[in-house]
Amino acid sequence: MNIVLLVWNYLKARPLNTAINILLLSLGIAVITILLLFNNQLSKKLSENTRGIDLVVGAKGSPLQLILCNIFHMDFPTGNIKLHEAERISRNRLIKNTIPVALGDSYQSFRIVGTNIGYAELYQAELSEGSWWKTNLEVTIGSNVHRLTKLQLNDEFNSAHGLTQGGHAHNEHHYVVKGIMKKTNSVIDNLILTNNESIWEMHEEAEVAHSVVDSTVVPSKLIPSVASGDSTKEITSMLIKYRSPLAAVQLPRIVNSQSSLQAASPAFETARLMSILGVGADIITAFAFVLILISALSIFIALYNSLKERKYDMAVMRTMGASRTKLFVSILAEGGLLTFLGSIIGILTGHGVLIILSSLIEQAEKTGITGLVFYPQEWIILGGSLLLGLLCAVIPALQAYRTDISRILTGN
């Protein structure tokens, strides 16, 4: 007697009941799977995009906004800061390296970032075509920018003010694509990189954008084409790498208390961001567990009630040589098979939903979060659901084990 075939036929005999049990369980498992995939990938993305950046210095405002804007490029700037103020901070002995960042424009919602080559080195970016920008209004674009905008080498385009489409277009100047970066699975895939002078020239803030600093003038440490101490130039922020762990204690306090600038720690703000998102995730997870518990209760009731319908079948099976243990195992197998099917369908549904979202929603695609990855925790989800199914089937299985075939067959 094939127990698996027998259990499968029992499930097919009650298609509506079976489908409802599987649907309830699969919905709960799908929600948990989506949260698992999203949280794991988001945590990884946050970690990868902040590597090499210990502190962000910018204009006063929300520290979280400062991080979201200047590292993840998902928000608007808190304002600009004077270049000479940023220079003064950059000379601090606690700082190992500084990268200037100038923002303001975008192309088809992809942000244009004025910076230096050190920014690309943060993400270990490499070229797939062309070269890095060298002069004003030359750009090197990320892989997602290249794929979604169809920009090619030597193509020209006009930028628009702001981060969203529909902003004021700068038609008087044209950017030229000089290079295309390889995919890095980081935020730089969604960026258009150029030098700081290009951002100034685009906004007509540098009358000598193409000139070189006089040899008798000390060049700026942050932007060598500008004289040190220039009080007319502005940037959006400065990305800082500490020289020693002591800087983590002293430097933010120095910046926040002794200047008009603001310092924000990516590690601290991303942890705060995850805690904010975690509240919503906990509520959704609780809802998913409610669905799973309802499914478990439904499976238990279905198995318990089915014993009344199948008591004669079991009695006949016993007379044909089936042991009590085989009946016990068949009921356990039925609970296990129900939860196995629900779990597999739920896990596949979770992955499928993320795959569809990443292909249909542009912002989801830009983040690089996908359903085409699997995590070891999914085996725990599968194993846990199987254990739940077996637990739901224990009481009905014990009843089947204790079936008195003589009383059933005689009708007593």
Buried (B, 14 or more C-beta within 10 A) or exposed (E): EEBEEBBBEBBEEBEEBBEBBBBBBBBBBBBBBBBBBBBBBBEBBBEBBBEBBBBBBBBBBBBBBBBBBBBBBBBBBBBBBBBBBBBBBBEBEBBEBBBBBBBBBBBBBBBBBBBBEBBBEBBEBEBEBBEBBEEBBBBBBBBBBBBBBEBEBEBEBBBBBBBEEEBEEBEEBEBBBBBBBEBBBBBBBBBBBBBBBBBBBBBEBBEEBEEEBEEEEEBBBBBEBBBBEBEEBBBBBBBBBBBEEEBBEEBBEBBBEEBEBBBBBBBBBBEBBBEEEEEEBEEEBEEBEEBBEBBBEBBBBBBBEBBEEBBEBBBBBBEEEBEBEBBBBBBBBBBBBBBBBBBBBBBBBBBBBBEEBBEEEEEBBBBBBBBEEEEEEBEEBBEBBBEBBBBBBBBBBEBBBEBEBEEBBEEE
